[in-house]
Amino acid sequence: MTSRAAEASSAQFALWQRKTVKATKDARRVLVAHPDPSVGESLVVLLCLKAFQAKHAIDVAATRSILDQWRPYAIFLDTRIGGLDDDAFVREIDLLKGNEHGLLIAMSSFMPEESVERLKEVGFDGHCRRPCPMWQMADLLEGFFSCDLER
């Protein structure tokens, strides 16, 4: 018996702010900010296979640099980067992305479980518990990017 949330549980995966953005295939930019290089790069490869442009950032400095230069529309931010105790980094991301339509998803821990209310309060649009099934991440992005793939 484990203390992990059931796969279908909203404690496992949730989107609180439903947003969409019109984007061409070339503009479906996603940033994965994850401190583990093998996990972050694996997610990037899988997202690229699903026709997204994706980049990986390993820490706060790399995240800032990519946000400033590349301007992704969607960001999966592991909560170990920047930390929830100091929500200033998440608020800074809102300013750096320069896009009120951007999507910011927390990749949070399941042991100890981080408070969903705290994630909402800090400014995330949704969350997924680590490890998160790739199909859920891809489905979320497909819904967010209402794009014309022929362009």
Secondary structure as UniProt FT lines:
FT   TURN            7..8
FT   TURN            10..12
FT   STRAND          13..15
FT   HELIX           25..27
FT   STRAND          29..33
FT   HELIX           37..49
FT   TURN            50..51
FT   STRAND          53..57
FT   HELIX           60..70
FT   STRAND          74..78
FT   TURN            79..82
FT   HELIX           88..97
FT   TURN            100..101
FT   STRAND          103..108
FT   TURN            111..112
FT   HELIX           116..122
FT   STRAND          126..129
FT   HELIX           134..144
FT   TURN            149..150
//
